[in-house]
Amino acid sequence: MGQDVARRSFTRHERQQYRGRVHRCLNALATMLREGAFAADVEATIGLEVELNLVDHHLGPAMRNMTVLDGVDSPELTSELGRWNVELNLPPRSLPGEQGRYLENHLLDLFAEIEKQAESVQARVLSIGILPTLTEDHLVPDLLSPINRFQTLNEQILSTRGEPVRLDIDEGGYGPDEPAGDGLDDNLAKEPIERLHMDFDSIAPEAACTSLQLHLQVPPETFAAHWNAAQCVAGVQLAVGANSPFLLGRRLWAETRVPLFLQATDVRSIELRNQGVRPRVWFGERWISSIFELFEENVRYFPGLLPVAENQDPQVELAEGRVPTLEELRLHNGTIWRWNRPIYDVADGQPHLRVENRVLPAGPTAVDMVANAMFFYGLLRVLTEQEEPLWAGMPFSAAEENFMLAARDGMAATLYWPDEGWVAPDQLVLRRLLPMAAEGLAHWGVADAISARYLDVIEQRCIHKCTGSNWQIRTVAALQRRGADRQTALRGMLERYLDGMTNNAPVHTWDIPV
């Protein structure tokens, strides 16, 4: 949600007016889809966003994001929710050829530029799903970034919720009775997940979540297939890409971002949750046949959080032959955090549609993140071209269950896959999905050497059963066996993590203390 919001409070009349504007935007979108306002021949254009942490010399959060932003002259860097967060928004690029390597190099160059500025204010840059040295004292309203839209969002969520933000994370209760396959990850999974139960007076816990967001521009007629495919593979993405096992000193889920993000932005009271009211962090509830269904659900199910009405009338814009920006619909869409989000945007006067994949955590390294991206883009290409769609044989509830199982257990999860039944994610990836991803990248026109470089990272992660989450858990456990307490072990792990990230060596190659 990049649109700025200058207002801090809204009247009942403004909320009513905003709802009407959102409906007019939705009707305009329906007209554009019906009349073919979007280009049918869309190049494989991708985009990437990475949320980063700033840490001080003690490896705690460094509250200096605005100073770093002022010192880095780049439109690609922007603020994020916490004062220790910044976000990179890489410009769109094509996928074919050697673009994967260029993407990795671009990330490394930007990391180096931010790091140089961070060092000038005694800070460092860290790419990780959740900063494990955060404490309860850091997750307070005063440490939110001084940006109007963040402050307003905080006030609106708390006002709507009517009570403190509650985090209650433990082992969950998702999943089948079948045990996971053999391997080191199973030993990790058998260790009890610790419980976190705390109340907060702001949405600051959301700032603990730092993610990798992947964009893919697609034509309207294939959007539904791409979104359905992205939902199918979300669980696998988490299983092989988890990187967020620690929060506030507790060892929680393999990808703790998932329950944390859900709970930190939840506007529902306990009673509304019991009634089945949908959360704003949402996997969804059914396969779709058009992007319009997602926007229509957003309008039907969710009230406006930031009801800022603009002057543009989308119906008038269409009638006079101009492309409407649909500002109200886009702002509303930005306050509903689907794990695969539909995007409407206008660039160079032309409207387009994108799938925004929000499943993955940031990190551990640039090469790991590009590998995650190439795996995702390759899978989507094949799955959307299959004569019999995968989702025709997969209940939507199974895709959601896969997502939650993988978030909780990572590589030790057991996932459902059509024609496979319940299967360990590493075996599913090695036997079936890596060949599919390689085929998909070839169809995109990605150079063989580039495909091999990044898919090999995914393959080796599965062979070694070592994601960022696994490495963090094993390293902290090893340091605690040496006699360190939990906080000392977390800092010792983070020192080693920073070294691996700086060297840009894939996480499966990092050493673990003995």
N, C-alpha and C positions, 0 to 999 in steps of 0.2 A: 504494500500500500504506500505508494510514493507521493500521492497528492497531499498538498499542505492543507491544514485546517486552521484558520485564524480564530475561530469562535471557541469559547469554553462552556457556554450554556445555550440552551435552545428552548423556545416557547412551544406550547402545544400546537399553535397555529403553524409554526415552522416545521414541526414534525409532520403534521398533516399535509402541508404543501410539498414536503420532500417525498412523501409516499406517492403523491400524485405524479411528481416528476419522474420518479423511478419507474412507475408504470408506463409513462409516455416513452421513456427510453426503451423499455422492454418491447413495447409495440413497434418502435422504430427499428429495433434489431430484427424483429419478426419480419418486417417489410423488407429489410435489406437481405435477409436470408432467402426470402421468397422470390425476390426480384433479381437475384444474382449480382449483388453489389460487390462481392468479393472476387478477387482473381482466382480462377480455377487452377491455373498452372503456377504452383508455388514452389520455389526452389527450397531445398532442404536447408532452412535457416535455423540456426540454433542460438541460444543465449545462455549465460551462466551468471548466477549471483552467489557470492560467498559472504557469510557473516563471520566476522573475526573478533577475537578478544585481544585486549591490551592488558599486559601483566607488568607488574613492577619487579624490582630486583629480588624481592622475596617470593615472587611467583603468585602473589595475590592480585586481584583486579586493580588495574591502574585507571583512575577516574580522569582520563585526559583525552577523551576522544575529540572534543571540540578543538583542542590545541593541535592535535595531529591533523585534523581536517583542515585547519587554517594553514598548516605548513605544507600540505601536499596539493599541488596545483593540478588536480585531475578531476574531470567531471565523472569519472568512474568510481570515485570514492564518496560515500555519503554517511550520514549518521545512522545509528540504530538505537534501540529502546534504552539500553543501559549506558551510563557514562563510560563504561569500559568496552563498549561495542562500536565497531564500524562495519560498513558493508561495501563490498565491491560489486559493481554492476558492469560486467564486460559487454562491449557492444556486440550486436548480432553479427554472425559470420556464417559462411556456408560450411557444410560438413564434408564434402568430398575432398579427395587428395590427401594432403598432409596437414590439414587444418588442426587435427588433434595435437600434433607436436607444437604448432604455433600457439594453440590455446594454452598448453602447458607452459611454454616459454613466456607468454604474456602474463600468466598468473605469477610466475617466479619474478618477473621484472617488477610487477606491482607490489608483491610482497617485499621485495628489496627496497623499493621506494618508501613504502609505509614504515618499514623497519628503520630506515635511516632517520626519518622524522621522529619516530617513537623514541629512538635512542637519545635524541636531543632533549627529551623530557623524561629521561630515566625510565623508559618503558620498552617492552618488546611486544612483538605480534605473535599471536598463537591461534592456530586453526584447529579447533576441537569442538565436538558436539556440545559439551557442557564443561565449563571451567571447574575442575574439581576442588579448587581452593576457595571457591565462594563460601561465605558464611552467611548466617541469618542477618547479620548486621549490614551486609551489602545489599540485601533485597528490601530496600526501603524507598518510599516515594522521593526523598531528597536526592537519590542517586539515579533517577531517571534522567535521560537526556533533556536539556532545556529546549525542547522543540514543541511547538503548539500542538501538533497532531498527537504526539505521545502523551502529553499532559491531558489533553481532552479525552483521548481514548481511555486513559486510566480512570478519569472521573466518571465517564459514561458507563464503563463496565461495572465499577463499584456501585454506582447509583442504581443501575438496573438490577444488579445482583442483590443489593440491600443488606449484605452481610460480608464479613471478611472473606478473602480468597483462601480456600482450604486446600492444602496439599495432603493427600492420603495415598501413599504409594507403597504397595507391598507385593507379594508374589502374584496377586491378581486372581486367577481362577479360570483363565482361558485354556482351551486346548483339549485334545483327545487324551485318552488314557494310555495310548501307545507310547512306549519309551523312545527316546532319541537313539540314534545309532551309536556305535562305539567310538571312543576317541577322547582326547584331552578335554574338549569342550564339555563333554558329558560330566566330567569330574567337576568342572566349574559350575555347571548347572545344578549339581547336587548340593553345593554349598547354599545354605539358606539365604534368600534375598532379604536384606534388612528392611525395616519399615521406617518410612518418613511420615510423620503426622504433625503438621504445623499450620497455623493461621497467619495470614499476612494482610496488611492494610493497603495494599496496592497490587498492581499487576507486575511489579518488579520481578517476581520469579520467572515470568516469561522471558526476561532479558537473559536468563541463564541458557536459553536455547539458541544455539547458533547453527545454521543449516547451510546446505548446498542446495540451490534451486536450479533446476534444469528446464530450459524453455525449448519448445519445438513449434515452429510456425507450420500450420497445416491448412488446407482448403476446407471450407464448410462441409463438403460432402464426405470427407474422411475423418472429420474431427471425432465423431462418436466412436469409430473404430480405434482411433489412437487413445482416446480417454479410457475406453473399456480395457484395452491392452495394458495401459499404464496401471490400472487398478489390479489387473491380474498379476502383474510382476512386482507390485509394491512390497509384498512380504519377502520375496526373494531379495529385492534390493536391500531391505533392512537386514536380512540375515547375513549377507556378505559384506555389508557396509557399516554395521553398527559401530559407534564410537562415543557412546555417552553412558558409561556404567556407574558414574559416581555423581552424587548431588548432596551438598551440605554434609559431607563426611560419610555418607552411607553408600554402600554398594547396593545398587538397586537393579533396574532392568538393563539388559544389554544396550537398549536404546531408550534411556529414561526420558529423552525429549518427548516421546509420544504421550505418556500419561501426564508429564509436566505441562506441556503446551495445552493439552485438553483442559486441565484443571486450573491453570493460571489465567485462562481467558474465559472461564465458564461463567456466563451471566445467569445461570439457572439456580434457583434455590433447590434444596433437597426435594421439596414437594413437586416442583416442576420436573425434575429429573425422574421422579417416581411416576409422573404422568406420561412420560415418554417424549417430552419436549426435546427437540434435537439440539445438540451442542453446536457451537459456532466453529469448533474444530471438529471436522466431520469427514468420515470416510465416504459417506453416501449410503444409499440403500437399494440401488437397482442399476442394472445396465441401462444405457441410454441409446437412442437412435438419432439424436440431434443435440448440438450444443445448446440450443434454445431451452431444452428441458432443464439444464443445470441453472441457467440464469432465472428461469421461471420458478424453480424450487427456491432459489435464494430470495426472490421477492415474496413468494407465498409463505415461507416458513419463518423468515427472520425480520424483525423490526430494524429500522435504521439506528445505528449507533452514533453516526456522525452526520446528522441530517442537514447537510449544507446544500442548499439549492442554488444552482447557477442560473444565468440569464438566458442561455441558449435553449431554444425550443427545438428538439430533434425532428419533430414533424415538419416544422417550417424549413429546417435545413434540407431535409430530403425533398420537399416540394420545390425548392429553389435550386436543386441539383448539386448541393454541397454535401460533404461527408460529415455527419454529426459525431461529436466526440463522446456523447453518452456519459457525461461526467458523473451524474448522480448514480447511474448503474455501475460504473467502474468503481466509484468510491464505496458503494454498498458491497460490491463484490470483494473489495479489499479488506472488509471486516468480517468475512466468512472464510475461515482458513481450511478449505478442503485440502486434503493431502495431494490430490491432483486437481488443480484449479483451472477453470476456463478463463481465458483472457481475451478481451476485445481491446484493440488499440488502433491508433492511427499513426502512420509514419509516412512522411513525404506526401501527405494528402491522400494516402490510400489506406482503407481499413483492412485489418487482418485479424486472424484468430490464432491463438497459441494454447498449447497445453503447458501448464506450469507444474512441473513435478517437484513437490516440496517434501518428499519422503526422507531424504538423506541428511545426515549430519555433516557439518564442515569437517575437513581433514581426512586422514592425518596429514597428507602431503599433497602437493600439486599433482604429482603423478598418480597418486591414489584417487584423487577426485576426478581427474580426466578419465581414468580407467572406469570409474563408476559411471561417468557420463557415456562413454562409448559403449559399454555393456548395455545400458538402458536404450540408447538410440538404435543399436543393432537389433535388440530384441523387438522393439516396437515395429521396425520395418518388416520383419518376417511375420510377426503376429497379425499385422494389419493386412497382409497379402495372402494369408492362408484362405483356401476355399471354404473350409469349415472353421469358423472362428473359435478360438480357444474358449471364449466365454459362453459359447453355446453348450459346452459340456461342463461348465464350472458354475455352481450356484454362487450368486453374489455373496451370500453369507460365508461361503468358504474362502473367498478372496479376503473378506474382512477378518475372518478368523486367522488366516495366514498372517495378515498384517500384525495383529496383536500378539500372536505366538512368536513371530520373529522379533518384535520389539522387546518382548520379555526375555526370550531365551537365545536370540541371535543364532549363531551357527549350530547351537545345540537344539534348536527347535525341530519339530516334525511338522511338515507342511503338506497340504493336500494339493495334488496335481492330477488333472484328468489323465487317464490311462496309466498312472503311476500309483495312485492311492496315496497313502501317507508315506512321505519320503524325507530323508535328511536333506537339507538344502545344499550341502556341499556335493552330495551325490547327484542331486537333480541338476545342479549347475554343470558339473563335470561331464555327465552322461548326455544331457539333452540341450541345456541352454547355451553353453559356450559355442557349440557348433552352429546353433541358430543365430547367435549374436554375430559370429563371423560371417555367416551368409548375409545377414542384414546389412552389415557394414560394407560388404562387397556390392550389394545392390545400391547403397548410397553412393558408391564410387570412392570409398575410402581406400587409400593405398594399402596394399597388403602388409607392408612393414609397419605401418601405423596401427593397423588392426591387431597385428601380432604383438606389438609392444604393449598395448593396453589390456588386451584380453589375457595375455600371459600373467599380468598382475592379478586379475581375478582368479585365474586358474591356480596360481601359487597360493593365494589366500586360502582357497578351498583345500588344496593338498595339505597345507600346513595347519589348517583350521585356525588361522590367525587374522582376525579383524583388529581394528583399532581398539574395540571394546575388550576383546580377549587379551590383547597385549597389556592394556592398562590393568586389568584384573590380575593377571599373572604377575606383573611386575610389582604391584602393591603387595600381593600375597607374599612374594619372595622377600621383599624388604621388611615386612612384618615378621616373617620367620627369622630374620636376622636380629630382631629385637626392637625395630622401630615401632612407635605407636602409629595410629592410622594417619594423623595429620602429617607427621614426618615422612611417612611412606608415600603419601600423596604428593608431597613436594619433591621427594626424591624421584618418583615416577615422572613428574612433570619436567624435571631437569633433563632426564633422558629423552622424554618426548620431544622437547624443544630441539635437542641435538638431532634427532632423527628427522624432524620436520625441516630443519635448516639444511640438512644434507640431501633432502628430497629423495631419500631411499624408501621404497615401498615398505609399508609397516610390517609385512610378513618377514622382512629381512632383519628387523631390529632385534638386538640381543635382549635376553631376559636374565636378570640376576639369578644366581643359583644360591 
